[in-house]
Amino acid sequence: MRSLGIIGTNWITQQFIEAAEETESFKLTHVYSRTEEKAQEFVDKMNKSGINLSDDINKFLASDDFDTVYIASPNALHFAQARLAIENGKNVVLEKPSTSNVREFSILDTLAHAKGVYVFEAARQIHEPIFKTVQNYVDNNRDSLSGATLSYVKYSSRYDAFLAGNLPNIFNPKFSGGALYDLGVYPVYDAVVLFGAPNSVDYEPEILSSGIDGSGSITLKYDKFDVNILIGKTKNSYMPSEIYFGKKTLLMDSAGDINRVTEANEEKKLTEIPTNKSDNPMDSETIEFARIMNEKDTKAYEKLFDYAKKVNRVLEQARTSAGLVFEADKEE
Ligand SMILES: NC(=O)c1ccc[n+]([C@@H]2O[C@H](COP(=O)([O-])OP(=O)(O)OC[C@H]3O[C@@H](n4cnc5c(N)ncnc54)[C@H](OP(=O)(O)O)[C@@H]3O)[C@@H](O)[C@H]2O)c1
């Protein structure tokens, strides 16, 4: 088992650690938080003892009791924290979206290669068996592939606070928030992994008073078809996502958290495609990240890194098309 340090003490970190330990991929050894009290609270909540705690990020990343750091902080902090981690020779699992823009991504790319460390983007859904089922279906029917509509629209647990006049990180341009850089990452990943990088990207967002996108629609243009994506954090949609193959359609109950995949054949008959779904959606990614590092599977690593790079570029292209600027862009 590899050793793990963590940055960010919200529920997603707990879920990642549970997956990492259940799958015997990583063992938590060190928790960083901005305050030691919060770090202690986090390990207490997880019923853990013997874990090192830090409130100084430099000392944390310089320590030698872990080789991989999982970063689940607000989006805009990913770049500086990952850069510091890489400089300290750590492998990095970076929550989605990896960075705020292409400039940051390419700096991490260069640095990680120079230091010989791994940088993974935690795009959990593409590692799940149910996504592989979709991927196999697309590969087997690629000749008739004729487009897709992908939807991931969920009312944010933080939207009520926003409406009440607060500014949660995810609705704040200072932290590279918004629907595109949160839920939008999932359908963009679906498209990039299943269909490759698009020829062009256009995003029509609904802008909130904080200046970020609360919801919107993205069009990805490919040589022979379009992919239409609906995203949002200000409402709930129950619309399925669909991939079209002429008269046949593949339906997924979600573009980001797929639980059910169904085929509609030429006679419009629906047949559910059997597949596996793990209780913890992060299980598969923890297994794969550890496997790649343990086996030094460069080919698999480069493929994942290339997906992350393409997704990062599509997100920036979408933002540019909509005139959405983050504070992170102004650093250039
Ligand atoms: N893969 C998934 O399914 C999934 C699900 C949810 C979120 N995510 C990703 O995980 C990341 C974190 O999301 P989140 O909703 O948990 O974010 P968040 O609640 O805003 O912040 C996460 C953690 O970062 C630290 N933090 C918060 N504000 C900070 C600030 N102003 N300066 C420095 N540190 C700060 C806090 O840890 P301390 O107080 O301990 O320092 C906090 O627990 C995002 O990139 C998000 O996209 C992924």
The ligand as a Tripos MOL2 file, in Angstrom:
@<TRIPOS>MOLECULE
LIG
   48    52     1     0     0
SMALL
NO_CHARGES

@<TRIPOS>ATOM
      1 N1        -14.7440   13.8970   -7.4840 N.am      1 LIG1
      2 C1        -15.8520   14.2660   -6.8650 C.2       1 LIG1
      3 O1        -16.8410   13.5600   -6.8570 O.2       1 LIG1
      4 C2        -15.8560   15.5880   -6.1540 C.ar      1 LIG1
      5 C3        -16.9230   15.9080   -5.2980 C.ar      1 LIG1
      6 C4        -16.8600   17.1110   -4.5840 C.ar      1 LIG1
      7 C5        -15.8020   17.9780   -4.7670 C.ar      1 LIG1
      8 N2        -14.8040   17.6410   -5.6530 N.ar      1 LIG1
      9 C6        -13.6730   18.5570   -5.8580 C.3       1 LIG1
     10 O2        -12.9710   18.6610   -4.6130 O.3       1 LIG1
     11 C7        -12.4440   19.9700   -4.4600 C.3       1 LIG1
     12 C8        -12.9270   20.5370   -3.1490 C.3       1 LIG1
     13 O3        -14.2980   20.7710   -3.2210 O.3       1 LIG1
     14 P1        -15.1220   21.1590   -1.9210 P.3       1 LIG1
     15 O4        -16.5010   21.3860   -2.3320 O.co2     1 LIG1
     16 O5        -14.8460   20.1880   -0.8400 O.co2     1 LIG1
     17 O6        -14.4120   22.5580   -1.5860 O.3       1 LIG1
     18 P2        -14.4820   23.4640   -0.2700 P.3       1 LIG1
     19 O7        -15.4660   22.8800    0.6940 O.co2     1 LIG1
     20 O8        -14.6840   24.8620   -0.6800 O.co2     1 LIG1
     21 O9        -13.0140   23.3400    0.3380 O.3       1 LIG1
     22 C9        -12.3900   22.0780    0.5320 C.3       1 LIG1
     23 C10       -11.3290   22.2070    1.6120 C.3       1 LIG1
     24 O10       -10.3470   23.1430    1.2260 O.3       1 LIG1
     25 C11        -9.9750   23.9510    2.3530 C.3       1 LIG1
     26 N3        -10.3470   25.3380    2.0680 N.ar      1 LIG1
     27 C12       -11.5930   25.8590    1.9760 C.ar      1 LIG1
     28 N4        -11.5470   27.1810    1.7320 N.ar      1 LIG1
     29 C13       -10.2450   27.5050    1.6650 C.ar      1 LIG1
     30 C14        -9.5650   28.7150    1.4520 C.ar      1 LIG1
     31 N5        -10.2160   29.8630    1.2800 N.pl3     1 LIG1
     32 N6         -8.2160   28.6890    1.4600 N.ar      1 LIG1
     33 C15        -7.5400   27.5370    1.6690 C.ar      1 LIG1
     34 N7         -8.1410   26.3440    1.8730 N.ar      1 LIG1
     35 C16        -9.4820   26.3300    1.8690 C.ar      1 LIG1
     36 C17       -10.7410   23.4280    3.5560 C.3       1 LIG1
     37 O11        -9.8840   22.5490    4.2700 O.3       1 LIG1
     38 P3         -9.1750   23.0400    5.6310 P.3       1 LIG1
     39 O12       -10.1300   23.9600    6.3190 O.co2     1 LIG1
     40 O13        -8.9450   21.7790    6.3550 O.co2     1 LIG1
     41 O14        -7.9020   23.7260    5.2430 O.co2     1 LIG1
     42 C18       -11.8780   22.6430    2.9390 C.3       1 LIG1
     43 O15       -12.2440   21.5120    3.6790 O.3       1 LIG1
     44 C19       -12.9140   20.7750   -5.6800 C.3       1 LIG1
     45 O16       -11.8780   20.8330   -6.6040 O.3       1 LIG1
     46 C20       -14.0750   19.9650   -6.2200 C.3       1 LIG1
     47 O17       -14.2310   20.1090   -7.6240 O.3       1 LIG1
     48 C21       -14.8160   16.4740   -6.3170 C.ar      1 LIG1
@<TRIPOS>BOND
     1     1     2 1
     2     2     3 2
     3     2     4 1
     4     4     5 ar
     5     4    48 ar
     6     5     6 ar
     7     6     7 ar
     8     7     8 ar
     9     8     9 1
    10     8    48 ar
    11     9    10 1
    12     9    46 1
    13    10    11 1
    14    11    12 1
    15    11    44 1
    16    12    13 1
    17    13    14 1
    18    14    15 2
    19    14    16 1
    20    14    17 1
    21    17    18 1
    22    18    19 2
    23    18    20 1
    24    18    21 1
    25    21    22 1
    26    22    23 1
    27    23    24 1
    28    23    42 1
    29    24    25 1
    30    25    26 1
    31    25    36 1
    32    26    27 ar
    33    26    35 ar
    34    27    28 ar
    35    28    29 ar
    36    29    30 ar
    37    29    35 ar
    38    30    31 1
    39    30    32 ar
    40    32    33 ar
    41    33    34 ar
    42    34    35 ar
    43    36    37 1
    44    36    42 1
    45    37    38 1
    46    38    39 2
    47    38    40 1
    48    38    41 1
    49    42    43 1
    50    44    45 1
    51    44    46 1
    52    46    47 1
@<TRIPOS>SUBSTRUCTURE
     1 LIG1         1 GROUP 0 **** ****
